[in-house]
Amino acid sequence: MIALTATEVAELTGGRLESAAAGDVRTDGPVVVDSRAVVAGALFVALPGERVDGADYAAAAAAAGATVVLAERALELPAGAALVLVEDGVAALGRLATGVLERLRGQGEGPLVVGITGSQGKTTTKDLLASVLGDVLDGPVVAPRGSFNNEIGAPLTVLRADAGTRALVVEMGARGLGHIAQLCRIARPDVGVELVVGAAHVGEFGSLEATAQAKGELVEALPPQGLAVLNADDDRVAAMASRTRARVLTFGRSAHADVRASDVTLDGRARARFRLEHDGAAADVALLLHGEHQVTNALAAAAVALSTGASVADVAAALSRAEPASPGRMQVLERSDGVTVVHDAYNANPDSVRAALKALVGMAADTGPGGTPRRTWAVLGEMLELGAASRDEHDVVGRTVVRLDVDQLLVVGAGARPIYTGAVMEGSWGEEAAFAPDVESALEFLRPRLRPGDVVLVKSSNGAGLARLAEELVQDSSQDSGAVRAEASDS
């Protein structure tokens, strides 16, 4: 973050400086909401939470080096630390981010601010975009760590920018109408990327139409000189062109897309190769990410990069260098015993599960040790936030597993049981499909059955807890030899 005095922090947040004598105290470190992340010069935002109150850790944060503390109640701090009191810590954090971003813009052009939303693919797309823009702009790019996409994560991302930042990528999630509009007020975007409108949060929004309405708030917030980057392959996204004043650039595999992928193929590890085409130019892309669905995410990143003036050849080369960056999202881990674990248990919805299953089948195209066929395992947990459609959507996933001819299915947790039922009803029986009530039971089932060459997809919503299962499966091998490798290249 840019350096600020405590007085300036109070002005930007609408807060009150507890001691006028502390007005010249400066903060020039990161803005954090976790006292364990404090370093010298940090600004600590003491947010109240469901389980803990950040204000209880404010004194420890100041002792660890935080020079300014933002809090909702009066506190005793060590000498040399300034306290700024605000009514609402989350709202104040947002105002601070807005004020800092506008100051950066006032010092010159400021960073290019790119907002990304969609029912799936946001995190992978922002990772790709950060990598590609860093290459083609030849300068620092700030993007969210992990999946910081709400009213706390978005401002924390913005506040990592400084005068040298060339581009600022902001992931924007929503739990209802108005949420993305609010994030756009915090970080006014120059470019808005709309990926897909899917069933990921239909339980919260009520319908796909309501989801599209909420996601479209991003393009509505763009200025006339801005750019809306829209998925031409998704009719609900393409229709958002009528909701923006900005210029529109489309991407997709459709013939009419402005930025297009043609000749899409998959290698033996389900990594996509395609021809990137735009405005009469073309170049080949070889992604290091797994799954054909990554083509959509790559095209979105390519469209933004091309809008900066980069050439198709440079963008294609940058995409081909971009490595997986966020754990738990089609993260491919090779165990020393020849078992491949695909950790994709950070998020799940019907569309992303189908995409992951197709990638799983594609990854078995390569033979295992000694030229033996690779068995595919789908270890699936609950998809959350599906509302009344939950049972039917889980049932369809189970049937999809059978139709894709996945070798083995293990369903974990009561909420995911309809996946098992759907698979059985579709024609999977005996040892092809199994159900485990919890992670411990699933591990007990899997461990004696896995063999060299197996490819194991672990997929669920984060709240279902299967991330621990994936980590345990990987750890099983690393405890013996320490030889677990995250696949991120052709090696």
C-alpha positions as CSV (number, residue, x, y, z in Angstrom):
1,M,0.0,0.0,0.0
2,I,1.1,3.6,-0.5
3,A,2.3,5.3,2.7
4,L,-0.3,7.1,4.7
5,T,-0.4,9.0,8.0
6,A,-2.9,8.1,10.7
7,T,-4.7,11.4,9.9
8,E,-5.0,10.4,6.3
9,V,-6.3,7.0,7.2
10,A,-9.0,8.7,9.4
11,E,-9.9,11.0,6.5
12,L,-10.2,8.2,3.9
13,T,-12.2,5.9,6.2
14,G,-14.5,8.5,7.8
15,G,-13.1,7.5,11.2
16,R,-11.9,9.5,14.2
17,L,-8.3,9.6,15.3
18,E,-8.3,8.7,19.0
19,S,-5.3,10.9,19.7
20,A,-4.4,14.0,17.7
21,A,-0.8,13.6,18.8
22,A,-0.7,10.4,16.8
23,G,-1.7,12.0,13.6
24,D,1.7,11.9,12.0
25,V,2.2,8.2,12.7
26,R,2.8,6.5,9.3
27,T,1.8,3.2,7.9
28,D,3.7,2.0,4.9
29,G,3.3,-1.8,5.3
30,P,0.5,-4.1,4.3
31,V,-3.1,-3.8,5.4
32,V,-4.1,-7.0,7.3
33,V,-7.1,-8.4,9.2
34,D,-5.1,-11.2,10.8
35,S,-2.8,-10.2,13.6
36,R,-0.5,-13.1,12.7
37,A,0.3,-11.4,9.4
38,V,1.5,-8.2,10.9
39,V,4.9,-6.8,9.9
40,A,6.6,-3.6,10.7
41,G,4.6,-0.6,9.5
42,A,1.4,-2.6,8.9
43,L,-2.2,-1.3,9.2
44,F,-4.3,-3.7,11.3
45,V,-8.0,-3.7,10.7
46,A,-9.7,-5.2,13.8
47,L,-12.8,-6.8,12.5
48,P,-15.4,-8.5,14.7
49,G,-16.1,-12.1,13.7
50,E,-18.4,-14.9,14.5
51,R,-15.8,-16.7,16.7
52,V,-13.2,-14.0,17.5
53,D,-13.1,-10.2,17.7
54,G,-10.1,-8.7,16.0
55,A,-10.1,-5.9,18.6
56,D,-8.9,-8.5,21.2
57,Y,-5.7,-8.9,19.2
58,A,-5.1,-5.2,18.4
59,A,-2.6,-4.7,21.2
60,A,-0.6,-7.7,20.1
61,A,-0.7,-6.5,16.5
62,A,0.7,-3.1,17.6
63,A,3.4,-4.8,19.6
64,A,4.3,-6.9,16.5
65,G,4.8,-3.7,14.5
66,A,1.4,-2.4,13.3
67,T,1.6,1.4,13.5
68,V,-2.1,2.1,12.8
69,V,-5.1,0.1,14.1
70,L,-8.6,0.5,12.6
71,A,-11.2,-0.6,15.2
72,E,-14.9,-0.2,16.1
73,R,-14.2,0.4,19.8
74,A,-11.7,2.2,22.0
75,L,-8.6,0.2,22.8
76,E,-5.4,0.5,24.8
77,L,-2.4,0.3,22.4
78,P,1.3,0.4,23.0
79,A,3.0,3.8,22.7
80,G,3.7,4.8,19.1
81,A,0.7,3.1,17.6
82,A,-2.3,5.2,16.4
83,L,-5.9,4.2,16.8
84,V,-8.6,5.2,14.3
85,L,-12.2,4.5,15.4
86,V,-14.9,3.7,12.9
87,E,-18.5,2.6,13.2
88,D,-18.2,-0.3,10.7
89,G,-14.8,-1.9,10.1
90,V,-15.8,-3.7,6.9
91,A,-17.3,-0.5,5.4
92,A,-14.2,1.5,6.5
93,L,-11.9,-1.0,4.9
94,G,-13.8,-0.6,1.6
95,R,-13.6,3.2,1.9
96,L,-9.9,3.0,2.5
97,A,-9.4,0.9,-0.6
98,T,-11.5,3.3,-2.7
99,G,-9.5,6.3,-1.4
100,V,-6.1,4.7,-2.0
101,L,-7.1,3.6,-5.6
102,E,-8.3,7.1,-6.5
103,R,-5.1,8.6,-5.2
104,L,-3.1,6.2,-7.4
105,R,-5.2,7.2,-10.3
106,G,-4.8,10.9,-9.4
107,Q,-1.0,10.5,-9.6
108,G,-1.1,9.6,-13.3
109,E,-2.9,6.9,-15.2
110,G,-2.8,4.5,-12.3
111,P,-3.2,0.8,-12.6
112,L,-5.5,-0.8,-15.1
113,V,-8.3,-2.2,-12.9
114,V,-9.8,-5.5,-14.2
115,G,-12.9,-7.0,-12.5
116,I,-13.6,-10.7,-13.0
117,T,-16.9,-12.5,-12.2
118,G,-18.7,-15.6,-13.2
119,S,-20.2,-18.7,-11.7
120,Q,-17.0,-20.7,-12.2
121,G,-13.5,-20.1,-13.4
122,K,-12.9,-16.8,-11.6
123,T,-9.8,-17.8,-9.6
124,T,-8.1,-19.7,-12.5
125,T,-8.8,-16.8,-14.8
126,K,-7.4,-14.2,-12.4
127,D,-4.3,-16.4,-12.0
128,L,-3.9,-16.6,-15.8
129,L,-4.5,-12.9,-16.2
130,A,-2.0,-12.0,-13.5
131,S,0.6,-14.1,-15.2
132,V,-0.1,-13.0,-18.8
133,L,-0.4,-9.3,-17.9
134,G,2.8,-9.4,-16.0
135,D,4.5,-10.6,-19.2
136,V,2.9,-8.3,-21.7
137,L,2.9,-5.2,-19.6
138,D,6.4,-5.9,-18.3
139,G,5.5,-4.6,-14.8
140,P,4.0,-5.5,-11.4
141,V,0.5,-6.9,-11.4
142,V,-1.6,-7.3,-8.2
143,A,-4.1,-10.1,-8.0
144,P,-6.0,-11.7,-5.2
145,R,-4.3,-14.3,-3.1
146,G,-6.5,-17.4,-3.1
147,S,-10.1,-16.5,-3.6
148,F,-10.4,-13.0,-2.0
149,N,-13.6,-12.0,-3.8
150,N,-15.9,-10.4,-1.2
151,E,-16.3,-7.2,0.7
152,I,-13.2,-7.9,2.7
153,G,-11.0,-9.7,0.2
154,A,-11.5,-7.3,-2.6
155,P,-10.4,-4.2,-0.7
156,L,-7.4,-6.1,0.8
157,T,-6.4,-6.9,-2.8
158,V,-6.8,-3.2,-3.9
159,L,-4.7,-2.1,-0.9
160,R,-1.7,-4.1,-2.1
161,A,-1.3,-1.8,-5.1
162,D,1.2,1.0,-5.1
163,A,2.6,3.6,-7.5
164,G,4.4,1.0,-9.5
165,T,1.5,-1.3,-10.1
166,R,0.6,-1.7,-13.8
167,A,-2.6,-3.7,-13.4
168,L,-4.9,-4.6,-10.6
169,V,-7.0,-7.7,-10.9
170,V,-10.0,-7.9,-8.6
171,E,-12.1,-11.1,-8.3
172,M,-15.7,-10.3,-7.6
173,G,-18.1,-12.9,-6.1
174,A,-21.7,-12.4,-5.1
175,R,-24.2,-14.0,-2.7
176,G,-27.1,-11.8,-3.9
177,L,-28.1,-8.8,-5.9
178,G,-26.1,-5.6,-5.2
179,H,-23.0,-7.4,-4.0
180,I,-21.0,-6.9,-7.2
181,A,-22.2,-3.4,-7.6
182,Q,-20.8,-2.7,-4.1
183,L,-17.5,-4.2,-5.0
184,C,-17.4,-2.0,-8.1
185,R,-17.9,1.0,-6.0
186,I,-14.9,0.0,-3.9
187,A,-12.7,-0.8,-6.9
188,R,-14.0,1.1,-10.0
189,P,-13.2,-1.2,-12.9
190,D,-11.8,-0.2,-16.3
191,V,-12.3,-3.7,-17.7
192,G,-15.1,-6.2,-16.7
193,V,-14.7,-9.9,-17.5
194,E,-17.9,-12.0,-17.5
195,L,-17.1,-15.7,-17.6
196,V,-20.2,-17.9,-17.3
197,V,-23.6,-17.9,-15.7
198,G,-24.2,-21.2,-14.1
199,A,-25.9,-23.0,-11.3
200,A,-23.2,-22.5,-8.7
201,H,-25.3,-20.4,-6.4
202,V,-28.8,-21.0,-7.6
203,G,-29.8,-21.8,-4.1
204,E,-28.9,-18.2,-3.1
205,F,-30.1,-16.4,-6.2
206,G,-33.2,-18.5,-6.9
207,S,-32.7,-18.9,-10.7
208,L,-30.2,-18.6,-13.5
209,E,-31.9,-15.4,-14.6
210,A,-31.3,-13.8,-11.1
211,T,-27.7,-15.0,-11.2
212,A,-27.2,-13.3,-14.6
213,Q,-28.8,-10.1,-13.2
214,A,-26.3,-10.1,-10.3
215,K,-23.3,-10.9,-12.4
216,G,-24.2,-8.2,-14.9
217,E,-23.7,-5.5,-12.3
218,L,-20.0,-5.6,-13.3
219,V,-20.5,-4.5,-16.9
220,E,-23.1,-1.9,-15.7
221,A,-20.4,-0.3,-13.6
222,L,-18.0,0.2,-16.5
223,P,-17.4,3.8,-17.8
224,P,-18.0,4.6,-21.4
225,Q,-14.3,4.4,-22.1
226,G,-14.1,1.0,-20.4
227,L,-14.2,-2.5,-21.9
228,A,-16.6,-5.4,-21.3
229,V,-15.1,-8.8,-22.0
230,L,-17.9,-11.2,-22.6
231,N,-18.1,-14.9,-23.2
232,A,-19.7,-15.4,-26.7
233,D,-20.4,-19.1,-25.9
234,D,-22.8,-18.3,-23.0
235,D,-26.0,-16.7,-24.2
236,R,-26.7,-15.1,-20.8
237,V,-23.3,-13.5,-20.8
238,A,-23.5,-12.4,-24.4
239,A,-26.8,-10.7,-23.6
240,M,-25.0,-8.4,-21.1
241,A,-23.7,-6.4,-24.1
242,S,-27.0,-4.4,-23.9
243,R,-26.3,-3.6,-20.2
244,T,-23.1,-1.7,-20.6
245,R,-21.9,1.7,-21.9
246,A,-18.4,0.3,-22.5
247,R,-16.9,-1.2,-25.6
248,V,-17.5,-4.9,-25.9
249,L,-14.9,-7.5,-26.8
250,T,-16.2,-11.2,-27.0
251,F,-14.2,-14.4,-26.6
252,G,-15.1,-18.0,-27.1
253,R,-15.0,-20.9,-29.5
254,S,-17.9,-19.5,-31.5
255,A,-17.1,-18.4,-35.1
256,H,-18.4,-14.9,-34.3
257,A,-16.2,-14.4,-31.2
258,D,-13.7,-11.5,-31.4
259,V,-11.0,-13.6,-29.6
260,R,-11.4,-17.2,-30.6
261,A,-9.9,-20.6,-30.0
262,S,-9.9,-23.1,-32.9
263,D,-8.4,-26.6,-33.4
264,V,-8.7,-27.4,-29.7
265,T,-7.1,-30.7,-28.8
266,L,-6.0,-32.4,-25.5
267,D,-2.7,-34.1,-24.9
268,G,-2.4,-37.3,-22.9
269,R,-2.6,-35.3,-19.6
270,A,-5.8,-33.5,-20.6
271,R,-3.9,-30.2,-21.2
272,A,-5.5,-28.1,-24.0
273,R,-3.7,-27.0,-27.2
274,F,-5.4,-24.6,-29.5
275,R,-5.0,-21.9,-32.1
276,L,-5.6,-18.3,-30.7
277,E,-7.1,-16.1,-33.3
278,H,-7.8,-12.3,-33.2
279,D,-8.2,-9.7,-35.8
280,G,-6.6,-11.7,-38.6
281,A,-3.6,-12.9,-36.5
282,A,-3.1,-16.4,-35.0
283,A,-0.7,-18.2,-32.8
284,D,-0.6,-21.6,-31.0
285,V,-1.2,-22.0,-27.3
286,A,-0.2,-25.0,-25.2
287,L,-1.7,-24.7,-21.7
288,L,-0.1,-26.2,-18.6
289,L,-3.5,-26.4,-16.9
290,H,-5.5,-29.5,-17.0
291,G,-9.0,-29.8,-18.6
292,E,-10.6,-28.6,-21.8
293,H,-12.7,-26.1,-19.8
294,Q,-9.5,-24.1,-19.2
295,V,-9.7,-22.9,-22.8
296,T,-12.6,-20.5,-21.8
297,N,-10.5,-19.1,-18.9
298,A,-7.5,-18.7,-21.1
299,L,-9.5,-16.9,-23.8
300,A,-10.8,-14.5,-21.2
301,A,-7.3,-13.7,-20.1
302,A,-6.2,-13.4,-23.7
303,A,-8.9,-10.9,-24.5
304,V,-7.9,-8.6,-21.7
305,A,-4.2,-8.8,-22.6
306,L,-4.9,-8.2,-26.3
307,S,-6.9,-5.1,-25.3
308,T,-3.8,-3.5,-23.9
309,G,-2.1,-3.6,-27.3
310,A,-0.2,-6.9,-26.9
311,S,0.3,-9.0,-30.0
312,V,-1.4,-12.4,-30.5
313,A,2.0,-14.1,-30.6
314,D,3.1,-12.5,-27.3
315,V,-0.2,-13.4,-25.6
316,A,-0.1,-17.0,-26.8
317,A,3.4,-17.4,-25.6
318,A,2.5,-15.9,-22.2
319,L,-0.5,-18.2,-21.9
320,S,1.7,-21.2,-22.6
321,R,4.1,-20.2,-19.8
322,A,1.4,-19.6,-17.2
323,E,1.6,-22.3,-14.5
324,P,-1.2,-23.3,-12.0
325,A,-1.1,-20.9,-9.1
326,S,-4.0,-21.6,-6.7
327,P,-4.1,-24.9,-4.7
328,G,-7.2,-27.0,-4.7
329,R,-8.2,-26.1,-8.3
330,M,-7.3,-28.9,-10.7
331,Q,-4.0,-29.1,-8.9
332,V,-2.3,-32.2,-10.2
333,L,0.0,-33.9,-7.7
334,E,2.2,-37.0,-8.6
335,R,2.9,-39.4,-5.8
336,S,6.2,-41.3,-5.7
337,D,4.3,-44.6,-6.0
338,G,2.8,-43.6,-9.4
339,V,-0.6,-42.5,-8.1
340,T,-1.8,-39.1,-9.5
341,V,-4.0,-37.0,-7.2
342,V,-6.1,-34.2,-8.7
343,H,-7.0,-31.9,-5.9
344,D,-10.0,-29.9,-7.0
345,A,-11.8,-29.6,-3.7
346,Y,-11.9,-25.9,-3.2
347,N,-15.1,-25.3,-5.0
348,A,-17.8,-27.3,-6.9
349,N,-21.0,-26.8,-8.8
350,P,-22.7,-29.0,-11.5
351,D,-20.8,-27.4,-14.4
352,S,-17.4,-27.5,-12.8
353,V,-17.9,-31.1,-11.6
354,R,-18.8,-32.2,-15.2
355,A,-15.7,-30.4,-16.5
356,A,-13.5,-32.0,-13.9
357,L,-14.8,-35.5,-14.7
358,K,-14.1,-35.0,-18.4
359,A,-10.6,-33.9,-17.5
360,L,-10.2,-36.9,-15.3
361,V,-11.1,-39.2,-18.2
362,G,-8.7,-37.3,-20.5
363,M,-5.8,-37.6,-18.0
364,A,-6.1,-41.4,-18.2
365,A,-5.2,-41.3,-21.9
366,D,-1.5,-41.7,-21.0
367,T,-0.6,-45.2,-19.9
368,G,0.7,-45.9,-16.4
369,P,3.9,-47.6,-15.2
370,G,4.9,-50.4,-17.5
371,G,2.4,-49.3,-20.2
372,T,-0.6,-50.4,-18.1
373,P,-3.9,-48.6,-18.5
374,R,-4.6,-45.9,-15.9
375,R,-7.7,-46.4,-13.7
376,T,-9.8,-43.3,-13.0
377,W,-11.3,-42.6,-9.6
378,A,-13.9,-39.9,-9.0
379,V,-14.0,-39.1,-5.3
380,L,-16.9,-36.7,-5.0
381,G,-18.4,-34.7,-2.1
382,E,-21.3,-32.4,-1.8
383,M,-21.9,-29.4,-4.0
384,L,-23.2,-26.7,-1.7
385,E,-25.6,-23.7,-2.3
386,L,-27.8,-25.5,-4.8
387,G,-31.1,-25.0,-2.9
388,A,-34.1,-27.0,-4.0
389,A,-32.3,-28.4,-7.0
390,S,-29.6,-30.0,-4.9
391,R,-30.8,-33.6,-5.0
392,D,-31.5,-33.6,-8.7
393,E,-28.2,-32.0,-9.5
394,H,-26.2,-34.5,-7.5
395,D,-28.2,-37.3,-9.1
396,V,-27.2,-36.1,-12.5
397,V,-23.6,-36.0,-11.5
398,G,-23.7,-39.6,-10.6
399,R,-25.2,-40.6,-13.9
400,T,-22.6,-38.5,-15.7
401,V,-19.8,-40.5,-13.9
402,V,-21.2,-43.7,-15.4
403,R,-21.8,-42.2,-18.9
404,L,-18.2,-40.9,-19.0
405,D,-17.0,-44.5,-18.1
406,V,-15.1,-43.4,-15.0
407,D,-13.7,-46.7,-13.5
408,Q,-14.4,-46.1,-9.8
409,L,-16.7,-43.8,-7.9
410,L,-16.5,-43.0,-4.2
411,V,-19.1,-40.6,-2.8
412,V,-18.3,-39.0,0.5
413,G,-20.8,-37.5,2.9
414,A,-24.6,-37.6,3.4
415,G,-25.2,-34.5,1.4
416,A,-23.6,-36.1,-1.7
417,R,-25.3,-39.4,-1.4
418,P,-27.6,-38.7,-4.4
419,I,-24.5,-38.9,-6.6
420,Y,-24.1,-42.5,-5.5
421,T,-27.8,-43.2,-6.0
422,G,-27.7,-41.6,-9.5
423,A,-24.8,-43.8,-10.5
424,V,-26.4,-47.0,-9.3
425,M,-29.6,-46.1,-11.1
426,E,-27.7,-45.4,-14.3
427,G,-26.2,-48.9,-14.2
428,S,-23.1,-48.8,-11.9
429,W,-23.2,-51.5,-9.3
430,G,-21.0,-53.8,-7.3
431,E,-17.5,-52.4,-6.7
432,E,-17.7,-49.7,-9.3
433,A,-19.5,-47.3,-6.9
434,A,-19.2,-46.9,-3.2
435,F,-20.4,-44.6,-0.5
436,A,-18.4,-43.4,2.6
437,P,-20.1,-41.3,5.3
438,D,-17.1,-39.2,6.1
439,V,-13.4,-38.4,5.2
440,E,-12.0,-41.0,7.6
441,S,-14.1,-43.8,6.1
442,A,-13.2,-42.7,2.6
443,L,-9.5,-42.8,3.3
444,E,-9.9,-46.2,4.9
445,F,-11.7,-47.4,1.7
446,L,-9.2,-45.8,-0.7
447,R,-5.8,-46.6,0.8
448,P,-5.7,-50.4,0.2
449,R,-7.3,-50.1,-3.2
450,L,-5.1,-47.5,-5.0
451,R,-2.3,-48.8,-7.2
452,P,0.4,-47.3,-9.4
453,G,-1.0,-45.5,-12.4
454,D,-4.4,-44.6,-10.8
455,V,-5.7,-41.1,-11.3
456,V,-7.8,-39.9,-8.4
457,L,-10.0,-36.8,-8.7
458,V,-11.1,-35.3,-5.4
459,K,-13.9,-32.8,-6.0
460,S,-16.3,-31.0,-3.7
461,S,-17.3,-27.6,-2.4
462,N,-14.9,-26.3,0.2
463,G,-17.4,-26.7,3.0
464,A,-17.7,-30.4,2.3
465,G,-14.2,-31.0,3.7
466,L,-12.7,-33.1,1.0
467,A,-9.6,-30.9,0.7
468,R,-8.3,-32.7,3.8
469,L,-8.9,-36.0,2.0
470,A,-6.9,-34.9,-1.0
471,E,-4.1,-33.6,1.3
472,E,-4.1,-36.9,3.2
473,L,-3.8,-38.9,0.0
474,V,-0.8,-36.9,-1.1
475,Q,0.8,-37.1,2.4
476,D,0.5,-40.9,2.3
477,S,3.2,-41.0,-0.3
478,S,5.3,-38.0,0.9
479,Q,5.7,-39.5,4.4
480,D,7.5,-42.4,2.8
481,S,9.8,-40.7,0.4
482,G,9.1,-37.0,0.3
483,A,8.7,-37.3,-3.5
484,V,5.4,-35.5,-4.2
485,R,5.5,-33.2,-7.2
486,A,3.0,-30.6,-8.3
487,E,2.8,-30.9,-12.1
488,A,3.1,-27.5,-13.8
489,S,5.1,-28.2,-16.9
490,D,5.8,-30.8,-19.6
491,S,8.5,-32.4,-17.6
